Amino acid sequence: MRIALIDLDDTLLDYRTEEDNARDAVWSVHLPGIELAVWQRIYDRTKRRLRADGRLPSTAAYTERFRLSVRQARAAGADCPADEAFVRRCEATYWARRDAVTTLLPGAEELLSAVRDQYQEIVLCTVGTTDNQRRRIAAAGLADSFDALRTSEMTGVGKDQWPLFLGPHWRGDAHYLAVSDSYNPDLSSAKRFGMRTAWLRSEATRTRLAAEGLVDVLEPATDFEGEHPAELAALITGDRTGQRLI
Ligand SMILES: [Mg+2]
């Protein structure tokens, strides 16, 4: 049995654009009195801090992100309330904008069909809340593209713990391919569990890692690397190298 495990954000969907857009929409609708750059710093720092605390995305974690960010925005001079109803309105604006701009990355469909040709099962593996991810997948036209969906909300763990994350899709006799833009934890952990790995790493990521001296360490540790989904698709079908991925 061959099973492909595919990441959603920044692998198939353009999460970065979606997220930046939604963050900035909250500022433009709800937060007069502070500069956009100030809001961006507050929001990004809060999000990073909550993640560093080890919180997986959940409905409660999203609300907490806005509760803390709005409080700091007020302290920084935003002319806005900070009560719970206002926090919920900010959150609603955020999700409405994210839904409105959900977009596939160029080449994502090619990548999916290359994987579909060679793997019997495709499991979409994503850190996020199940309802939100289902809605976004549908918005991007991918509702029928997967055999199964696993989310961190369903499993209570991240992809550093693949067997628990996969639940019934973790089979001792299966050959796995993990595809993701996140080396850590998605692919580093996949290697630990004997999976093949395909790393979608942008030029910006590669440049950052090169500056840290990590490219020579990480690239040999993955089976395939591509800058764009289409490049990975070509590797999987063997178009680029003449060497098929499996
Ligand atoms: Mg990702």
Residues whose N, C-alpha, C, O or C-beta is under 5 A from the ligand:
A	BS01	MG	D7 L8 D9 D10 T11 D181 S182
